[in-house]
Amino acid sequence: MNKTTQLLRSHRSIRKFKDKPVSDELINEIVLCAQAAATSSNIQATTIIRVRDQEKRERLAEAAGGQTYVTTAGAFLVFCADLNRSKLACQMQDGEFSEGMTEHFIIATADVALAAQNAVIAAESLGLGICYIGGLRNKPQEVADLLALPDQVYPVFGLCIGYADQDPEVKPRLPLATVLKEDSYLNPEDISGIETYDETLREYYQLRTGGKKDSCWSEEMKALVGKESRPHMREFLAKRGFLMK
Amino acid sequence: MNKTTQLLRSHRSIRKFKDKPVSDELINEIVLCAQAAATSSNIQATTIIRVRDQEKRERLAEAAGGQTYVTTAGAFLVFCADLNRSKLACQMQDGEFSEGMTEHFIIATADVALAAQNAVIAAESLGLGICYIGGLRNKPQEVADLLALPDQVYPVFGLCIGYADQDPEVKPRLPLATVLKEDSYLNPEDISGIETYDETLREYYQLRTGGKKDSCWSEEMKALVGKESRPHMREFLAKRGFLMK
């Protein structure tokens, strides 16, 4: 382990922040790091909107299901997958933009995530805490309206960045052997790793909450993938010009 | 700038590797870092397949359009978006898996990219070079067959990791002001940032190739989004149980 891998392995989400803004200088440094991430065919499909307007932040917090730290973090960034820019570039060369390709959606979404994770590592290395806000996809149309996003742009997630006012523990992960395989997937029905992790996670929750939280991974997954999640996303994305073919 | 942000900002893809394997110890450390990335609702949708079998690597290199470094890198990992595992977990709790949700596809794809970028930063901090291989999506069905991927799992990209045998320059990015906006998107038709970057990139290519490569960003984008990209992806994903609704 070196200092960087130590930093990577000590990540935890921060949801309580000190009342202290993050300077423009730090945000610029963080965004330059985000831009430095690998990008598919150099498409650079990430656009970041820093939301300073407090009323907008309150409405975003509400859209995200009442996550108040969206308003209290030192900075709040919305990471958007942006094909509008490459469309403009294509048109500058008299090209005709090929709208709605699934492949372009994958490229753009992955691009944003790579850039965001670089932003996160940069922020954490600078002594800041972060929390991703996937909850923006609860009401993506509202978010798009609020930020005046054009077609071919969608908000993938938000990112709270700020000075931590809490010190949560690192959450345990699935066993390494469950996620790292060799040469082929093998035994797609094997649940032994899940069973092990269920125990680990249940113990972690019980210790952390003095016995109050009694849950495990398979229960969490039932709640997440055992129901329709954000069923509006498909139509929302199609309206914005994504995932049409 | 600190050492980590310096590392982040000095990324460049490596496509020529020394003939030296990456040890299991390093790969494990890199994968533990990947696992430590934030994950949406703790879904941990990333499965990594390390391909050691040289014949498989040759076939993957071919699928990726003849990218020989897939076979010569010290290690080659395939990053898969995996909902099979959360489906199993859901079923362990007598839940019924909700198949094909667009939202789950976004979660899984973003999850993989966050984990992969952590792996990349870990690898680079350990003195290794990397190259993402999106080209696996040229022939995703072949890749899935070769690695025996079950339904609800798709290969997002590959990752070459190894000891660099070249020292390429860092590629310039779009102007900061073009990708970082405040409070709203504003001027979605503004091409000034693209024009500036076109010049920067053209100069960069000309200097680097002694005048041989004469291209710019808008030309690259025309080639990328001015045509149908990997039009098989939608059907491939639907067949695997993704993006059905």
Interface residues (C-beta under 8 A of the other chain):
Chain A: M1 N2 K3 T4 T5 L7 L8 R9 S10 H11 S13 I27 N28 E29 V31 L32 C33 Q35 A36 A37 A38 S40 S41 N42 I43 Q44 T46 T47 I48 I49 R50 V51 R52 D53 K56 C80 L83 N84 R85 S86 K87 L88 A89 C90 M92 Q93 D94 G95 E96 F97 S98 M101 T102 E103 H104 I106 I107 T109 A110 V112 A113 L114 A116 Q117 N118 V120 I121 A122 S125 L126 I130 Y132 G134 R137 L146 L147 A148 L149 P150 V153 V156 F157 V170 K171 R173 L174 L176 T178 V179 L180 K181 E182 D183 S184 Y185 L186 P188 E189 I191 I194 W217 S218 E219 E220 M221 K222 L224 V225 G226 K227 E228 S229 R230 P231 M233 R234 L237 L243 K245
Chain B: M1 N2 K3 T4 T5 L7 L8 R9 S10 H11 S13 I27 N28 E29 V31 L32 C33 Q35 A36 A37 A38 S40 S41 N42 I43 Q44 T46 T47 I48 I49 R50 V51 R52 D53 K56 C80 L83 N84 R85 S86 K87 L88 A89 C90 M92 Q93 D94 G95 E96 F97 S98 M101 T102 E103 H104 I106 I107 T109 A110 V112 A113 L114 A116 Q117 N118 V120 I121 A122 S125 L126 I130 Y132 G134 R137 L146 L147 A148 L149 P150 V153 V156 F157 V170 K171 R173 L174 L176 T178 V179 L180 K181 E182 D183 S184 Y185 L186 P188 E189 I191 I194 W217 S218 E219 E220 M221 K222 L224 V225 G226 K227 E228 S229 R230 P231 M233 R234 L237 L243 K245
